[in-house]
Amino acid sequence: MRPTLAALMVCALLANAANAADAGVKKEKPAAAKTVKAKKPGGKAPKFIKGGEESTAERDRRLLRECKGRANAGACLGYTG
């Protein structure tokens, strides 16, 4: 018995559909291959002021001192007194 052209086309379409369905499925790794990161012990680190940075209180005192008698603008806004 000779296969007809239509039967061959149906087989080819079914094979392509099966390959496309397999290509879209992601293969999962075995459960043993998964790694778990260890948590680092420790707590909250103390605040560290880098280099020449000044605290807010220090900045307020400096601006009050430096802005006496200046125009109330720029960095001195609110510190002229």
Secondary structure, DSSP 8 states (H G I E B T S, - for coil): ----HHHHHHHHHHHHHHHHHHHHS-----GGG-----------------TT---HHHHHHHHHHHTTTS-S-GGGTTT--
